[in-house]
Amino acid sequence: MKNTLSIFLLFCLVTGSFAQAPDRQQFIRTESPLIALVHVRVIDGTGAAPLDDQTIVISDGKIQSVGPSADAKVPANAQTLDLQGYTVLPGLVGMHNHMFFPMGGSPPMYSNMGSSFPRLYLALGVTTIRTTGSVAPYTDLEIKRLIDTGRMIGPKMHVTAPYLEGRGSFTPVMHELTGPDDARRMVNYWADAGATSFKAYMNITRDELRAAVEEAHKRGLKVTGHLCSIGFKEAADLGIDNLEHGLMVDSEFVPNKQPDQCPPGNAVSASLRQLDLSGAAAQEMIRTLVTKNVAITSTLPVFEAGGAPLAQAGIGAASALLNPRVLSVMSTDARVRYLQARARVSSESNYIELLRKVMDFERAFVKAGGLLIAGLDPTGNGGIVAGFGDLREVELLVEAGFTPVEAIKIASFNGAKFLGEDAHIGSIAPGKQADLMVVKGNPVASINDIEKVEIVFKDGVGYDSEKLIQSTQGLVGIR
């Protein structure tokens, strides 16, 4: 009885502490009903050219005005920040931003980073995320609720349900569907629980995907997919709304591909190496996606981390793979696992050629009128961490041939548009939520300046980026 009472008291102490609002004030740089950001460069997220020496007035969490500092009327009672030499961008909208992280093992396991990831996303300027697949859906939904009610610090969250995976899953954290009826049940159950999107996975069948799409669309919800058993064109014909990872996972060009089966081994990557992007088959796939309004999510960082050293081919920088700021937020075990994984990576030049083709595909898709959105995918070999990977994605989009303003639009406004939130977030304009990132320097002149985040505004509250990062030191891989 004594032990039971002790456990009960300990439980009450822990849960009572968890329920209390965090000491958020220590992470806030500025908070006021009226804030003026003066003498700042503005990249508004729409793809428009940057504007120098602007003033942004924020009122009650929303953008009240944006205009030249020489003409700006700053309210006398506004808290004013002189940001000469800084650039303000819209908060990023991360569209492949899990709350979990790889923990190693065979078969591989994953665990939610419910403490570190929300702070890191926000710290690095990601003010909205779509979780794009969940391994702990109730946790994700509760974290969203705690953030929405001010009891946790983190980005706005759009929670995706557990994976819609067919038979043959490579990890036990995923339920394997038993058929179309099971897919319908899952969609309706998790929609009722609060999930707002769904993700089909590598071994789903066409009948299961069709059933999931039909049920989701009945409820006004969308389905994305990291597919293998189904090719991109097939998925588009089945009504899917979004496809993850760009060209890298499209299996439709594998010779003699069997219906509803993921080709074995390296068959997909081998077929893509032979693919002519200007050829009839690739162009027909792109036309189908564009015609059917299927968005593509670019997740270049996870491929950079898991492949050959790309710097030797002029893609990216070797330092990006061993970023000391990223390594410092990892636990010792997570850091060792990643460094060991990097040491095992082959320097195969064919991989570099494949990644360049993936980049070329994304440019061709956008040129054809397709909606490209962006995320980081913090899975792979453990080198991709919340927030840091989102900024790296923007840099790699520039490496892919997009201009800095185009890359920023892809990572902000396009994601908001896909979510149906572009009237509120995703760009800098009067009336929109003041979700902004303040960086030192000029990302248009040097895209790497996007990493120099100092303040992140979410609904008009300015958080100190470095303090949030410091609060997560050594936690990624633990919690």
N, C-alpha and C positions, 0 to 999 in steps of 0.2 A: 504494500500500500504506500509505504514511504517513497519507494522508487517511482511508482506511478505518479504520485503527487509532484515529485521533483521534475519529472519529464513534462508534466502538464504546465508547471510554472515556467519552465524553460521555453516551452512552446509559446506560451502567452507573451513572454518577454521578447522573443524573436519576432513573432508576428506583429506585436504591438509596435516594435521598432520599425519594421518594414512598412507598416501602414502610415507612419508619420511622413510628412512632406520633407524632402531633403533640404539641406542647407544650400539652397540654390544661389543665395546671394554671393557666395564666394566665387562663383563662376560667371557672374554678370559684370560686364564692363560698363554698360550704360542701360538705364531703364527710366523712362520718363513718358508722360502723356504726349509730350512734344519733343521731337529730336530733329536736329538739322545736320545733315552731312554736307559740308561745304567744301568747295574747291576740289572736287573729286572727279575723276574720269569715270564715265558710265558706259558699260557694255550692257545693253538692255535685254539681251537674250533672244531678240527677234531675228537676228542676222544683220541688223542695221550697223552702220559704221559707228565706232566709239565716239562719244562726245566728251571733249575736255572741259575742265573748269565748270562743272555742274554743281547744283545744290539740290539735294533730295530732302524734302520735309516729310517726316513721319508723324502721323497723328493717330493716337489710340490704336496702334498696331497696324495701320494701313498707310500706304504711300499717299500723301496729300498732294504733293506737287514734285515735278522734276523740271529743271530748266537752268539756263545759264546763271552762274553766280552773280554776274553783273546786274541782272534784272530781278534776282530772287528777293522775295519779301519774307524774311525769316521772322517768325513771331518773337516778340521780345522775351517771352518766358520759355523759349525752347532751349533744351540742352544742346549746345553746339559742339560738333567735332570738326576740327579743321583737318581735312584729309588730303591736303596737297601732296602729290607723289603716290597716291593710292588709287586703286580702281575698285569700283563697286560692280558686282555681277549679281544676277538673280541666284537665289539658292538652287543648288542642283536637285534634280528629280531623278533619283536612282531607281532604275527599272529592273535590276537583277541583283537585289541587295538583301541577301539572306541575313537572318539573325543567328545562324549557326556557323560552325567552323570545324574543319576536319581534325579528328583526334588520333588518326593513324589506326593501325590494327588491320587484321585480315580475318574476315571481311572488314572493310573500312567502316568506322563509326563517326558520328557527328554529334556535337553538343552545342546547345544554345549559349551564346555569349550575351546574356540578358543584362549584365552590368556594363561591360566594356563597349560593346558595339553601339548602343544608342548614343552614348557620349561621343564616340569617335566619329560616327556619321555626322552628327551635328557640328563637332569641332572643326571638321574639314569642309564645311559648307554644304553638306547634303541635308536640306531641310525637309525633304519628302522622300520616302522610299516605298517601293512595292517589294514585299518579301519574296515573291517569285518562287514559291515552293517552301514548305515548312516541314520540319521533323518534330517540332513541339508546338503544335497549333494553339493549344490552350494557353501556353506561355506567351506566344506572340500576341494573342488577343488580349491577354491581361496586361502585357507591357504597353500595348497601344492604349488601353483604358487608363493606365497609370500616367502615361505621358499626356493624354488628352485632359486629364483632371489635374495636371500640375504636380503630381506626386513623383514623377521621374523626369529627368532631363533627356530629351531625345528628339528625333525628327517626327513629323507627321507620318503615320503608317497606313498603308493599304495592305491588308493581310491576305496572302494567298493560302489556300487550303493545303492539306497534305497532298503529296504527289499522286497523280493518277497514273499508276505504273501497272504494266501487265506482268505476266509470269516471266521470271528470269531476272528479278532485281539483283543488283550486285551488292546491295547493302540491306541489312535487316531493319533499318529505320523506316523502310517504305512498305506500305500495305500493297499486296499484289491483287489486282482486280480479278474477279472470277467470271466476268462477262459484262455485257452492256447494262443489265439490270443493276449490278453492283456499282457501275459507274454512275448511273442515275441516282442511286441511293446516296453515294458519297457527295455528289454535287448538292443535292437538296439538304442533306444533313449539315454540311459545313456552311452552306449559305444561310441556313437558319441560325447557325452558331455565330455568324458575323463575318465570315470570309467574304471578300469582295471580288476575288478572281481565282482561277484554277490553272494548274500546270500539268499538262500531259507529259509523260516521260518515255524513256527509250524503248520499252517493250510493249506499249499499249497497242491494241489491235485497232483496225479501222472501225469496226463495229462499236468498240468501247469509246473511241474518240468521238464518233458521230453521236452516240448517246449522251456523252458528257457535254458536247457543244450544244446540242438541242436543249438540254435541261438548263444549262447556264444562260443561254440566250432567252429562254422563257422568263428568266428573272432579271433580265437586263444586265447580266454579268458576262465577263470576257474570259476566254481560254487562251493561254499561251502554251508553248511546247518546246521542250528539248527532246527532239525526236530522233529515232534511228530506224525503228520498224516501219515507219511511214515517211515517205519523201515529202519535200516541201510542197510540190505541186498537188500531190494527193491531199495533203492536210488543208491546203487552201480550198480545194474543191469540197472538203468536208465541213468547211465553215470556220476553221480556226482563225483567231483574231491576231495572233502574234507568234513569231518564231524566234527562239533564243539562239544565240551564239553565231549568227550569220551563217556563212557558207560552210563553216568547219564541220558541221554535223549532218549535212544533207546527204542522205543515202541513195537518192533516186538515180544517181549516175553509176552505181555499182553494176557491172555486167551481170545479167541473169539474177538480179535481186529477187528474192522470194517474198510474196505478199505477207504482210504482218510479221516479218522476221527481221531482226537487226543483223546485218551482215557480220560475219566473224572477223576477228583480228583487226588488221589495218586496212581492210577492204575499202572503207569509206575514204580514208585519207589518200589511199592509192588512186582511187577513181578521181578524186578532186585534183590531184597533181596532174592528171592527164586532161582535165577539163579545159576546153577553150571558152573563156568567158564571152568572147564575141561570137561564138558559134550558135547555131539554131537552138540547141537544147537548153543551154544556159539562158539565152535571151527569152525563150518561151517561158521558162520558169519565172524569170523576173517580171515579164509582162503579166503573168497570172497573179503573182503576189500583188502587184500594183493595182491591177483591175479589181481584185477582190478586197482591196484595202487591208491587206495583211502587213502589219508592222514587223520590222526586224530589230532585234536587240543586239547591239554590238557589245561584246565582252572581251575586248582585246587583252586586258591585263592578265587574265587567267591563262591565256595561251602563251603570252610572253614569259610568265613565270615557269610554266611547265615545259618549255621547249628549249631549243638550242640558243646559245648566247647571240641575241639578235644584233647587238652592237657591231659585230664584225661585218654585218651586211648593211650598216648604216641605218638600221631600224632601232630607235630607242637608244638607251644608254645603259652600259653595264652596271652603273651605280644604282639604277632603278631596282635591280634585283636584290641588292644588298643595302637598301636604304636604312641608315642607322636609326632614324626615327621610327621606322616600322619595326625593326628588330627589337627596339627598346620596349615596345608595348607588349611584346610576346612573353609568355612564360618561358622559363628555361627549357622545358620539354618541347614546347611548340617551336622555339627557335632552333633547337638541335635537330628536330625532325625535318624542318624546312631546309636547313643547311646541308643535311645529309641527302635530302632529295635533290637539291641543286647539284651536289657533287656527282650524282648518278646520271644527270642529264647528258645525253649524247650531243656532240657538236655537229650532228648531221645537217648538211647544208640544205637538203631537200625540205626540211621543216621550215627553214627561213623562206624558201620559195613558196611554200604552202601558205604561210602567214601573210606574205605579201599578196598572194592571190585573194585571201580572205578580205584584206583591206581594199583591194581593187574591186571586189564584188560589192562591198558596202558603198563605194563611190558610184559604181554603175547603178545600183539600186536607187540611190538618192537622185541621180541624174535622170532616171526614168520616171521619177515622181513618187517614189516610195517614202514612207515615214520610217526613218531610222531613229531609234531611241538607244539609251546607253545605260550600262551598269558595270559592276566589277566582278561579280560572282566569287565570293570569298570561300572557294573550295579548292579544287586542284591539289597542288603539293603543299599547301599551307603558306604560301608566300603572299597571298592577297588578303589585306586587312581592311576592315570597314573604314571608309573615308579616304584613306590614302590611295586605295585602289580606284576610287571614283575619280580622283584628280589625275591619276595615271591614265585612266581611260581617255580623258580629254586630251592629254598630251599625245597619246597614241593615235587618236583620230587625226590630229595634225600631222603626225608621221605618215598617216594613210593618205594624206593629200588634201584634207579639208583645211580651210583657213581657220585661224583661231576663233573668229566670230561664228563661223559655221559649226565648229566643234562645240562651242559653248551653247549654241542654240539646240543642238542635238541632245546635249546633256541636261538641258533645263526646259525650254519651251516645248520641245517635241514630246518629252515624257508627260508634261502637264496636259498636253493636247490629247494624248492617248488615254489618259485617266479621266478626261472630261473635266479637268480642273483648270484649264487655261484662262478662264475668266477671273481666276483668283490668284494663281501662282504661275511661276515659270518665266515671267518676264518682269521688267521694271516699268511700271506705268501707274499714273494716278488711279486710285480706287482699288488697286490690288493689295494683297497682304504684303507686309514688309518682311518678306523672306529674302535676305540678302547676304552676300559674303563680301567682306572687305579684305582686299589683298594688297600688299605692298608691291609697287611696281606696275608694269604694263604687260599683261598677258598677250596683247596683240603683237607687241614688239618681240617678246620672248615668252612663249607659252609656259615655260617652266616657272614663271612668276606666279602662276596659279597656285603653286604649293605654298606661297607665303601668306597664308590666311591668318589674319590677326583677330578679326571680329566677325561673328556670324549672327545675323539678326533672324529671329524666328518670331513672327507676329509682333514685330517691333521691339522685341527685347534683344539687346546686344550681348552675346555671350563671348567670353574670353577664350579663344581657341586654344592657346597654349595651356591654360589652366585645366581645361577639360582633358587635353591629351595627357598631361602630367598625372591626372587622377586615375589613369588607366594603366600606368606603367606596370609591366609584368603580368597583366591580367588576361590578355588574349590567349586562349587555350585553357583557361581555368574557369572564368565566368564572365 
